Amino acid sequence: MHHLIPLLAAVPLFGAALLVATGRRLSRAAAEITGFVFSGGTAALALVLLLNSAPPMTEWVGGWLPVDAESVGILVVGDGPALGMAALASLLTLAALAYSWRYFDQPPRERTGSFTALMLVFQGAMCGFAVAGDLFNAFVFFELMSVVAYALTGYRIDEAKAVQGALAFGVVNSLGAYAMLMGIALLYARTGELAMAKIGRGLDAAAGPGGPDALVLASFVLVLTGLLVKAAAVPFHFWLPDAHAVAPTPVCMLLSGVMVELGSYGVWRVYGTVFAGPGGIPAADLTRALVTLGTLTAVTGAVMCWYQRHIKRLLACSTVAHTGLFLVGLGVLTPEGDDGVALYLLGHAGVKAALFACAGVLLDRFGSVDEHALHGRARRLRATGVMFAVGAAALAGLPPFGTALGKAVAEEAVGGPSTVVYVVVSAITGGAVLRVTARVFLGLGPRPQEAEYETSGSDEEPETSGRLRRIPDTMTTVPAVLLAAALAVGVVPGFGALVARSVNEAGSGGAHASVHWTGHGLLLDAASTVLAAALAGLAVTRPRRAAAPGRAAPLRRLQSGHVGDYVAWLLVGAAFLGALALPGVLGG
């Protein structure tokens, strides 16, 4: 069975190559069916491997096995988290392809199948990153994922905004990738290895009595900078709202649904495999770094989410906020924290992809994603409105969604003030989406006054050949299925325990944590849901009281759209990460 793991990356890449080679001779329907076949086949393979992932599997691609403990081959891993992320990426890609069936303007004949081919490359890159067992090939798939994401973000190349958003995305993520590559080079110089587990053992063997030296510390900061850029952690996050504002809706479903989550997964994988031993980074230093950055990311993302009127930007800022919660949960370095984040991530993927799918319905029906301009105009879109409200409640932590179960388990793990962060941030992001639901789909409350420093979203072009008079069944069925999947994460008997067991076997030395609904968790979930409804009600009925205060304006101005500003913040973020992780060096 382990010999099949490399096919998770190879199958969709082969499908993309086939579409590129034959696209000019295929009809659009044939090209899209081909994409379904390869994407669906990869998803089925990932699920089969996932069901057989105990005990965890490894495979040296091409039969290049280690000789005398030395290796030059490519290692892939087949444990629960790796195959789970590959399955998630594949299933969301399949959902995005189903959503985009005959979705865009008919492309020229010579470009038939180009969008589907790019989506397959994206899927292959995400699967490859998820199962990579050595750092260099993780970087290769990291870069492939990024490059195709740039192309997908700027797919509508005739629009200046799409090109600008893709450029900011490309520059910032490329610099993050270069930082990661430099960190990998330092680790290779120290250990002569690229496989993550062998690097970790090499660092432990070379560890001195004084703890990690400057080379190890520098490599840690550089590698994590690249991963945190992909995860859109503050202050590396500025590319995310700009990219989501211009990317096609099916692409947004993947960016927020799985690609950003892969950054958090990478942090968990790399630390646990490479830096967790005596030759790596002390646990206290990592906890300080991740909990601090995670809290800053969660609070900043929540504030920015609340003050957006551009619906796609609002959802993107919500993704930033939840990334912060993921990092806080991972930062406490407990099996319970890892389990809670895994469940939270799965539920969030389905909910956020569904919300972006609903936003795409608004864009293609009305030519706008402006919360103010759409006030009351979507009353007839009852199914979309219901799904938007359900997604908002799930973001806030409404039981029994998977987001609520993961949030409850993570809250138990982090404890103390971080629990308050989980409750408040979930309430603010869920409340912002509920506010949009009340205004756009129900027409409640007066139309808010115009405010400075807001991107309206009222001048967007539909992604279809014209505004839709009738919403295709695929554009409503896909988000409904995604929300049902997010619900299943929290209600299917034994699913939470299964996820926890696979995560613990891969990253907690076999330590098992109990994952189940508790009275305390249900109470906190109910509190965040009620608070979200109260905030939405206040915003709708008293818009002036919920308007942006003057002290929030500087934070909103930081999202300038200038690539140079974002690069400067990336450097600031790397220095800040170093300051959090290197107290001994700073003290010396």
C-alpha positions in Angstrom: 0.0 0.0 0.0 2.8 2.4 0.8 4.0 2.3 -2.8 0.9 4.2 -3.8 1.7 7.3 -1.7 3.7 9.1 -4.5 0.7 8.8 -6.8 -1.1 11.4 -4.7 1.1 14.0 -6.3 1.7 12.2 -9.6 -1.9 11.5 -10.7 -3.2 15.1 -10.7 0.0 16.4 -12.2 -0.3 13.8 -15.0 -3.9 14.9 -15.5 -2.8 18.5 -15.8 -0.2 17.5 -18.4 -2.7 15.6 -20.4 -5.1 18.6 -20.5 -2.2 20.9 -21.6 -1.3 18.5 -24.4 -4.8 17.8 -25.6 -6.7 20.9 -24.5 -7.0 22.4 -28.0 -8.7 19.3 -29.3 -11.1 18.9 -26.4 -14.5 20.5 -25.8 -14.9 22.4 -22.6 -17.2 19.7 -21.2 -14.6 17.0 -22.0 -11.8 19.0 -20.4 -13.8 19.5 -17.2 -14.9 15.8 -17.0 -11.2 14.9 -17.4 -10.4 17.1 -14.4 -13.1 15.5 -12.4 -11.8 12.0 -13.1 -8.2 12.8 -12.1 -9.2 14.9 -9.1 -11.8 12.4 -7.9 -9.4 9.5 -8.4 -6.8 11.2 -6.3 -9.3 11.9 -3.6 -10.4 8.3 -3.6 -6.8 7.1 -3.4 -6.1 9.5 -0.5 -9.1 8.2 1.4 -8.1 4.5 0.8 -4.6 5.2 2.1 -5.9 7.2 5.0 -8.0 4.2 6.1 -4.9 2.1 6.0 -2.5 4.6 7.7 -2.2 2.7 11.0 0.6 2.0 11.5 2.1 5.0 9.6 3.8 4.2 6.3 6.9 5.5 4.5 8.1 5.2 1.0 11.4 6.1 -0.8 10.3 7.2 -4.2 11.8 5.2 -7.1 13.3 2.6 -4.8 16.2 4.8 -3.7 16.6 3.2 -0.3 19.1 4.4 2.3 22.5 2.6 2.2 24.4 2.4 5.5 22.0 5.0 6.9 22.8 7.4 4.1 20.2 8.5 1.6 19.8 10.6 -1.5 16.2 9.5 -2.3 12.9 11.3 -1.9 11.0 10.3 1.2 7.2 10.5 1.6 5.2 9.7 4.7 1.8 8.1 5.0 0.6 8.8 8.6 -2.8 10.1 9.5 -2.1 13.8 9.5 -0.2 13.7 6.1 -2.8 11.6 4.4 -5.6 13.5 6.1 -4.4 16.8 4.7 -3.9 15.2 1.2 -7.5 13.9 1.4 -8.8 17.3 2.5 -6.9 19.1 -0.4 -8.2 16.6 -2.9 -11.9 16.7 -1.7 -11.9 20.5 -1.7 -10.4 20.6 -5.2 -13.1 18.2 -6.4 -15.7 20.5 -4.8 -14.2 23.6 -6.4 -14.2 21.9 -9.8 -17.8 20.9 -9.4 -18.7 24.4 -8.3 -17.0 25.9 -11.4 -18.7 23.6 -13.9 -19.2 25.9 -16.9 -18.6 28.7 -14.5 -16.3 31.2 -16.3 -16.6 32.9 -19.6 -15.9 30.5 -22.4 -12.1 30.6 -22.9 -10.5 30.8 -26.3 -10.1 27.5 -28.1 -6.4 27.4 -27.4 -7.0 27.8 -23.7 -9.7 25.1 -23.2 -9.0 23.2 -20.0 -6.4 25.7 -18.8 -8.2 26.5 -15.6 -8.9 22.8 -14.8 -5.2 22.0 -15.5 -4.1 24.7 -13.1 -6.4 23.4 -10.4 -5.0 19.9 -10.9 -1.5 21.2 -10.5 -2.6 23.0 -7.4 -4.0 19.8 -6.0 -0.9 17.8 -6.8 1.3 20.4 -5.2 -0.8 20.5 -2.0 -0.8 16.7 -1.8 2.9 16.5 -2.4 3.6 19.1 0.4 1.3 17.2 2.8 3.1 13.8 2.4 6.7 15.1 1.9 9.1 13.5 4.4 12.1 15.6 3.5 12.5 19.3 3.7 13.8 20.1 0.3 10.9 18.4 -1.5 8.5 20.0 0.9 10.0 23.3 -0.4 9.7 22.1 -4.0 6.0 21.4 -3.6 5.7 24.6 -1.5 6.9 26.6 -4.4 4.9 24.7 -7.0 1.8 25.4 -4.9 2.7 29.0 -4.7 3.4 29.5 -8.4 0.2 27.9 -9.6 -1.7 29.9 -6.9 -0.3 33.1 -8.4 -1.6 32.1 -11.8 -5.0 31.2 -10.4 -5.3 34.4 -8.4 -4.5 36.5 -11.5 -6.5 34.2 -13.8 -8.6 37.1 -15.1 -5.5 38.8 -16.4 -7.4 41.5 -18.3 -8.3 43.1 -14.9 -5.6 45.3 -13.3 -6.8 44.4 -9.8 -6.3 40.7 -10.4 -2.8 41.3 -11.6 -2.0 43.5 -8.7 -3.3 41.0 -6.2 -1.4 38.2 -7.8 1.8 40.2 -7.8 1.5 41.0 -4.1 0.8 37.3 -3.5 3.7 36.2 -5.6 6.3 38.6 -4.2 5.5 38.0 -0.5 5.2 34.2 -0.8 8.3 34.0 -2.9 10.3 35.8 -0.3 8.9 33.5 2.3 10.0 30.5 0.2 13.5 31.9 -0.2 13.7 32.3 3.6 12.6 28.6 3.9 15.2 27.5 1.4 18.0 29.3 3.2 16.9 27.7 6.5 17.0 24.3 4.8 20.5 25.0 3.4 21.7 25.8 7.0 20.3 22.5 8.3 21.9 20.6 5.4 25.2 22.2 6.2 25.0 21.1 9.8 23.6 17.5 9.3 24.2 16.5 5.7 20.6 15.3 5.5 17.3 16.4 4.0 14.9 13.9 5.4 13.1 15.6 8.3 13.5 12.7 10.8 17.2 12.3 9.9 17.8 16.1 10.3 16.3 15.9 13.7 18.5 13.0 14.8 21.5 14.9 13.3 20.8 18.0 15.3 20.4 15.9 18.5 23.7 14.2 17.8 25.5 17.5 17.3 23.9 19.3 20.3 26.2 20.9 22.7 25.7 21.4 26.5 24.7 25.0 26.0 21.6 24.2 23.9 21.0 25.2 20.2 23.6 27.4 18.6 23.1 30.3 16.3 23.0 28.2 13.1 20.1 26.0 14.5 18.3 29.1 15.8 18.7 30.9 12.5 17.5 27.9 10.5 14.4 27.6 12.7 13.5 31.3 12.2 14.0 31.1 8.4 12.0 27.9 7.9 9.1 29.0 10.2 9.0 32.4 8.4 8.3 30.7 5.1 5.6 28.5 6.7 4.0 31.4 8.5 3.8 33.4 5.3 1.9 30.6 3.8 -0.3 30.4 6.9 -1.0 34.2 6.7 0.0 34.8 10.3 0.4 38.5 11.3 2.5 40.4 10.2 3.0 38.1 7.1 -0.7 38.2 6.3 -1.2 41.2 4.1 -1.2 39.3 0.8 -4.2 37.2 1.8 -7.1 39.8 1.7 -5.7 41.3 -1.5 -5.5 37.9 -3.2 -8.9 36.8 -2.0 -10.5 40.0 -3.3 -9.5 39.3 -6.9 -9.1 35.5 -7.1 -11.9 33.5 -8.8 -14.3 32.1 -6.2 -13.3 28.4 -6.7 -9.7 29.5 -6.0 -10.7 31.3 -2.8 -12.4 28.1 -1.7 -9.0 26.4 -1.9 -6.8 29.2 -0.6 -8.8 29.6 2.6 -10.1 26.1 2.8 -6.8 24.2 2.7 -3.7 26.1 1.4 -3.5 28.4 4.5 -4.1 25.5 6.8 -1.2 23.7 5.1 1.0 26.4 6.5 -0.1 25.6 10.1 0.3 21.9 9.3 3.8 22.6 8.1 4.7 24.4 11.4 3.4 21.4 13.4 5.2 18.8 11.2 8.6 20.6 11.0 8.8 21.4 14.7 7.8 18.0 15.8 10.1 16.2 13.4 13.1 18.4 13.1 13.3 20.9 16.0 11.6 19.1 19.0 14.7 17.2 20.3 17.5 18.3 22.5 19.4 19.7 19.6 16.5 21.8 18.5 14.4 24.6 20.0 13.3 24.4 23.6 9.6 23.8 24.0 9.2 27.0 26.1 10.7 29.1 23.3 8.4 27.7 20.7 5.3 28.1 23.0 6.2 31.7 23.6 6.6 32.3 19.9 3.5 30.6 18.6 1.1 31.7 21.4 2.3 35.3 21.0 2.1 35.3 17.2 -1.2 33.3 17.3 -2.8 35.7 19.7 -1.7 38.8 17.7 -2.9 37.1 14.5 -6.3 36.1 16.0 -7.0 39.6 17.4 -5.8 41.5 14.4 -7.7 39.3 11.9 -10.9 39.6 14.0 -10.8 43.4 14.1 -10.1 43.6 10.4 -12.9 41.2 9.7 -15.4 43.2 11.6 -14.7 46.4 9.8 -14.8 45.1 6.2 -17.7 45.6 3.9 -16.1 43.8 0.9 -17.5 40.3 1.6 -14.6 38.3 0.2 -12.1 40.5 2.1 -14.2 40.0 5.3 -14.0 36.2 4.8 -10.3 36.4 4.1 -9.7 38.4 7.4 -11.7 35.7 9.2 -9.3 33.1 7.8 -6.4 35.2 9.3 -8.2 35.3 12.7 -8.8 31.5 12.7 -5.2 30.9 11.7 -4.2 32.7 14.9 -6.4 30.3 16.9 -4.7 27.3 15.2 -1.3 28.6 16.1 -2.2 29.2 19.7 -3.6 25.6 20.0 -0.4 24.2 18.4 1.8 26.4 20.5 0.8 24.8 23.9 2.5 21.6 22.7 0.0 19.1 24.2 -1.8 16.2 22.5 -5.1 17.9 23.4 -4.1 21.1 21.7 -3.0 19.2 18.5 -6.3 17.2 18.5 -8.4 20.3 18.9 -6.6 22.1 16.1 -7.0 19.2 13.8 -10.7 19.0 14.3 -11.1 22.8 14.2 -9.1 22.9 10.9 -11.3 20.2 9.3 -14.5 22.0 10.3 -13.2 25.4 9.3 -12.2 24.1 5.8 -15.7 23.0 5.0 -17.4 26.1 6.5 -15.0 28.7 4.9 -15.1 27.0 1.5 -19.0 27.0 1.7 -19.1 30.7 2.6 -16.8 31.7 -0.3 -19.1 29.6 -2.6 -22.1 31.6 -1.3 -20.1 34.9 -1.9 -19.6 33.8 -5.4 -23.3 33.4 -5.9 -23.8 37.1 -4.9 -21.0 38.2 -7.2 -22.4 36.4 -10.2 -26.0 37.3 -9.5 -25.6 41.0 -8.7 -22.1 42.0 -9.8 -21.2 43.1 -6.3 -19.8 41.8 -3.1 -20.4 45.0 -1.2 -22.3 44.5 2.0 -23.8 48.0 1.9 -24.7 48.1 -1.8 -26.4 44.6 -1.5 -28.6 45.7 1.4 -31.8 43.7 1.0 -31.2 42.8 -2.6 -30.7 39.0 -2.0 -34.0 38.3 -0.3 -35.0 35.9 -3.0 -31.9 33.8 -2.6 -33.3 31.9 0.4 -31.1 28.8 0.1 -28.0 30.9 -0.2 -29.0 33.0 2.7 -29.7 30.0 4.9 -26.3 28.6 4.1 -24.6 31.9 4.8 -26.3 32.1 8.2 -25.4 28.5 9.0 -21.8 29.1 8.1 -21.7 32.2 10.2 -23.0 30.2 13.2 -20.5 27.5 12.6 -17.7 30.0 12.6 -18.9 31.3 15.9 -18.8 27.8 17.4 -22.3 26.6 17.2 -22.6 23.0 18.4 -22.5 20.3 17.0 -20.4 21.5 14.1 -16.8 20.3 13.8 -15.6 23.9 14.4 -17.4 23.9 17.7 -15.9 20.5 18.8 -12.4 21.5 17.7 -12.7 24.9 19.4 -14.0 23.3 22.6 -11.1 20.7 22.7 -8.5 23.4 22.0 -10.0 25.7 24.6 -9.5 23.0 27.2 -5.9 22.6 26.1 -4.9 26.3 26.1 -6.7 27.4 29.2 -6.5 30.7 31.0 -6.6 34.0 28.9 -6.2 32.1 25.7 -9.7 30.7 26.2 -11.0 34.2 26.2 -9.2 34.8 22.9 -10.9 31.8 21.4 -14.4 32.9 22.5 -14.1 36.5 21.5 -12.4 36.0 18.2 -14.9 33.3 17.2 -17.8 35.6 18.2 -16.4 38.6 16.3 -15.8 36.6 13.0 -19.1 34.8 13.2 -20.9 38.0 14.1 -19.5 39.8 11.1 -20.8 37.1 8.8 -24.2 37.1 10.6 -24.3 40.8 10.1 -23.8 40.4 6.4 -26.6 37.8 6.4 -29.0 40.1 8.1 -28.3 43.0 5.8 -27.9 41.4 2.5 -30.4 38.5 2.7 -33.0 39.9 5.0 -32.6 43.7 4.4 -32.6 44.4 8.2 -31.6 47.8 9.6 -30.7 51.0 7.9 -28.0 51.1 5.3 -24.7 52.1 7.0 -23.0 55.4 6.1 -19.9 55.4 4.0 -16.6 55.2 5.9 -13.0 56.0 5.1 -10.4 53.4 4.3 -12.9 50.8 3.2 -12.8 48.7 0.0 -16.4 48.6 -1.1 -16.5 45.7 -3.5 -19.4 47.3 -5.4 -17.5 47.6 -8.7 -16.6 43.9 -9.2 -17.2 42.1 -12.5 -19.1 38.8 -12.5 -17.0 35.8 -13.2 -19.6 34.4 -15.6 -20.4 35.8 -19.1 -23.1 38.0 -17.5 -25.1 38.4 -14.4 -26.9 35.2 -13.6 -30.7 35.2 -13.6 -30.8 31.7 -12.3 -28.3 30.2 -9.9 -27.0 26.8 -11.3 -27.7 23.8 -9.0 -24.0 23.2 -8.7 -23.4 26.6 -7.1 -25.9 25.7 -4.3 -25.3 22.0 -3.9 -21.6 22.3 -3.4 -21.8 24.7 -0.3 -24.6 22.6 1.1 -22.4 19.5 0.9 -19.5 21.3 2.4 -21.5 22.5 5.4 -22.9 19.0 5.9 -19.3 17.7 5.9 -18.4 20.3 8.6 -21.3 19.2 10.6 -20.3 15.5 10.2 -16.9 16.3 11.8 -18.7 17.1 15.0 -21.6 14.5 15.0 -20.3 11.3 13.5 -19.7 8.9 16.4 -16.0 8.1 16.9 -14.7 10.5 14.2 -13.1 12.8 16.7 -11.5 10.0 18.6 -10.2 8.6 15.2 -8.7 11.9 14.3 -7.1 12.3 17.7 -5.6 8.9 17.6 -4.0 9.4 14.2 -2.6 12.8 15.2 -1.2 11.6 18.5 0.5 8.5 16.9 2.2 10.8 14.4 3.2 13.7 16.7 2.8 13.0 20.4 4.8 9.8 20.8 1.7 7.7 21.0 0.2 9.6 23.9 -3.5 9.6 23.6 -5.9 12.3 24.6 -9.7 12.1 25.1 -11.7 13.9 22.5 -15.4 14.3 23.3 -18.1 16.9 24.0 -18.0 18.3 27.5 -20.3 20.5 29.5 -17.6 23.2 29.8 -16.9 23.1 26.0 -20.6 23.3 25.2 -21.0 26.3 27.5 -18.1 28.2 25.9 -19.4 27.3 22.4 -22.9 28.6 23.4 -21.3 31.8 24.8 -19.4 32.6 21.6 -22.5 31.9 19.5 -24.8 34.1 21.6 -22.1 36.9 21.6 -21.8 36.6 17.8 -25.6 37.1 17.5 -25.6 40.0 19.9 -22.8 41.7 18.0 -24.5 41.2 14.7 -27.8 42.6 16.1 -26.0 45.6 17.5 -24.3 46.3 14.2 -27.6 46.0 12.2 -29.8 48.0 14.6 -27.2 50.6 15.8 -24.7 50.9 12.9 -23.1 54.0 14.2 -22.2 52.4 17.5 -20.6 49.5 15.7 -18.8 51.7 13.2 -15.0 51.7 13.1 -13.5 53.9 15.9 -10.7 56.3 15.0 -8.1 54.1 16.7 -8.8 51.3 14.3 -8.0 53.4 11.3 -4.2 53.0 11.4 -4.6 49.2 11.5 -6.8 49.3 8.5 -4.4 51.7 6.6 -1.7 49.1 6.9 -3.5 47.1 4.2 -2.1 49.5 1.7 -1.9 47.4 -1.4 1.8 48.3 -1.9 4.1 45.4 -2.3 7.0 47.3 -0.8 5.1 47.8 2.4 4.2 44.1 2.6 7.9 43.1 2.1 8.9 45.5 4.9 6.4 43.8 7.2 7.7 40.4 6.3 11.2 41.5 7.5 9.7 42.9 10.6 7.8 39.7 11.2 11.0 37.6 10.8 12.8 39.8 13.2 9.9 39.6 15.7 9.9 35.8 15.4 13.6 35.8 16.1 13.1 38.0 19.2 10.5 35.6 20.5 12.4 32.4 19.8 15.9 33.6 20.7 15.8 35.0 24.3 19.2 33.5 25.2 20.9 35.1 22.2 19.3 38.5 23.0 20.2 38.2 26.6 23.8 37.5 25.8 
